[in-house]
Structure formats: C-alpha cells, structure tokens
Amino acid sequence: MKSAPAARPAPRRPGDPTPTIDRQAASSPTAESRSRAKWAFAGFLALAAFLLVAEHRAHLLGFLPWLLLIACPLLHLFMHRGHGRPSSAGKDPAPGDET
C-alpha cells in the first residue's frame, strides 16, 4: 500500500501576507552548543601549544639566558620604585602603624 504524497504548500500570490519568522530564535545558538564550542576551541589551543613547545623546545630553551638578562633591569625598574623620591618621614602614620 502506497502512502499519500507529502502536501505541498500553495504557491504565494501577490498581496499575500509574508509569514513571520522569529529570526533571532532561529539563528541564536543554544547554551549547550556554545559550551561545546568553547571546549573544542580550548582543546585546539592546548593541542597547538603542546605541538609548538614539542617542536621548538631547542629554540625556547636557548632563549632562557636572555630572559634572565632582561628580567634584571625590569625587576629593578618595578621593584625599586622608591629610589630617588623623598621619604615619607613627615607624613602621618597609617591607622594600623601606630606604636
């Protein structure tokens, strides 16, 4: 026994109202698909980082001595900011510093 063919929608005639579609609901991804996309992207980044480190380990390890040389002036610049400034001897002590 044959089933009935699927009904086709009637062709639109000029002047017929256009059907309304909620385009925002149709095009916005669900929270689950966004979460999956984030996990997939994080996995891709982890794989890329691993492959970069594994393939270029010699280049990275050869750069370490230069990092130490760059770190010394940067540490002095940021850690010793008080050099050359007037002292705070004349200021009132902070509330917790009273002796």
BAKOL-174142 format. One line per 8 residues: number of its first residue (from 1); their letters; for each residue x, y, z of C-alpha. Coordinates in pm, whole numbers. Layout:
REM BAKOL-174142
NUM) a) X:Y:Z  ... $
//
This chain:
REM BAKOL-174142
1) mksapaar) 0:0:0  139:339:-101  141:631:134  -3:962:28  249:1211:-113  351:1496:113  132:1800:77  299:2094:-92 $
9) paprrpgd) 234:2445:27  24:2652:-208  223:2898:-420  223:3255:-296  15:3505:-483  84:3878:-498  -69:4051:-199  -49:3750:34 $
17) ptptidrq) 100:3837:375  451:3707:426  493:3450:702  667:3585:1010  973:3402:1136  1143:3465:1468  1489:3511:1317  1662:3572:1649 $
25) aassptae) 1539:3242:1794  1620:3057:1472  1976:3191:1442  2090:3208:1806  2284:2904:1926  2180:2732:2244  2389:2746:2560  2487:2383:2512 $
33) srsrakwa) 2630:2440:2165  2823:2748:2286  2969:2543:2570  3074:2269:2328  3234:2526:2101  3432:2671:2392  3559:2326:2492  3652:2245:2134 $
41) fagflala) 3840:2574:2100  4020:2519:2433  4121:2170:2319  4250:2309:1990  4457:2572:2174  4600:2312:2413  4700:2087:2123  4856:2377:1934 $
49) afllvaeh) 5053:2488:2242  5180:2134:2302  5291:2093:1942  5465:2431:1940  5657:2351:2258  5742:1997:2146  5870:2104:1804  6051:2421:1911 $
57) rahllgfl) 6192:2319:2250  6551:2392:2145  6461:2746:2042  6272:2809:2366  6547:2674:2591  6811:2876:2405  6613:3192:2486  6612:3139:2865 $
65) pwllliac) 6952:3306:2937  6830:3618:2758  6515:3620:2970  6731:3635:3284  6925:3930:3144  6602:4112:3056  6447:4029:3394  6721:4203:3596 $
73) pllhlfmh) 6659:4560:3472  6283:4507:3474  6291:4392:3836  6498:4694:3936  6265:4923:3749  5946:4790:3907  6065:4669:4249  6282:4965:4348 $
81) rghgrpss) 6045:5246:4261  6120:5434:4583  6482:5525:4494  6533:5894:4443  6198:6000:4590  6155:6198:4909  6095:5985:5215  5763:5971:5393 $
89) agkdpapg) 5908:6065:5737  5690:6374:5769  5363:6201:5690  5109:6083:5945  5131:5709:6014  4866:5484:5873  4593:5377:6122  4740:5028:6168 $
97) det) 5103:5152:6202  5067:5334:6535  5324:5236:6801 $
//
